[in-house]
Amino acid sequence: MIPSALEGFAPMNIPRTSISVSATLALVDAYCLLLVGAASAITLTVPADTTVAFPVGTQITITRTGAGTVTLAAAGGVTILSKDSKLAIDGQYAAVTLVKTGANAWYLWGALA
């Protein structure tokens, strides 16, 4: 039985994409769950607005499903703000979320190392 507070709500269908090599984020990644299953270290680059114009408010969730280290990097002119300036996903099955907050500005939070 669905609790009355949840009546009328439908489950979200979040698109998933699998990644196994270093890449630059693209518009198709917006509002997606990226499953990164690399055996070796890879880097995901957040592009500048002049390359890919993500709207402010865009969210991208990234889960490390493989054993390889996953690090986020900022392209020239991009700022990624995170706790203690950490940009790597903490371990296998850990997840982080990127949120665009302004022109070339992103917050990154979650399981960071």
C-alpha positions, -999 to +999 in steps of 0.1 A: +000+000+000+013+035-009+014+059+020-012+087+016+016+113+015+029+097-017-003+092-036-002+108-070+036+107-072+052+086-099+087+071-095+114+090-114+129+074-145+165+085-143+185+078-175+216+058-170+248+058-190+278+035-186+313+050-190+346+031-190+371+056-204+381+093-197+355+117-212+342+152-212+307+156-200+281+164-226+245+177-226+232+141-229+247+136-194+224+163-178+200+148-152+215+114-157+231+088-136+266+080-149+278+045-140+316+045-143+329+010-145+366+014-153+392-010-142+419+017-143+419+054-134+399+078-155+391+115-156+357+131-163+361+167-174+335+194-168+336+216-200+335+254-202+302+271-211+317+280-245+320+243-253+288+229-237+262+252-224+246+233-195+217+253-180+221+265-144+206+239-122+218+210-142+225+180-120+247+149-129+251+120-105+282+098-110+287+064-094+320+046-094+311+010-102+345-002-111+378-006-093+395+023-111+398+057-096+374+083-110+385+120-108+366+150-120+385+178-136+376+214-146+383+226-181+399+260-184+378+287-169+355+263-149+353+262-111+343+231-092+337+238-055+338+208-032+346+201+005+383+203+010+387+208-028+384+170-033+376+158-068+379+120-067+351+096-060+359+078-027+357+042-037+338+015-056+300+021-054+304+056-040+286+084-057+288+122-062+266+148-077+276+178-098+252+208-097+257+238-120+252+270-100+263+297-125+284+305-155+313+280-155+305+273-118+297+239-103+292+224-068+304+188-063+292+169-032+290+133-021+315+106-013+348+124-022+384+114-016 
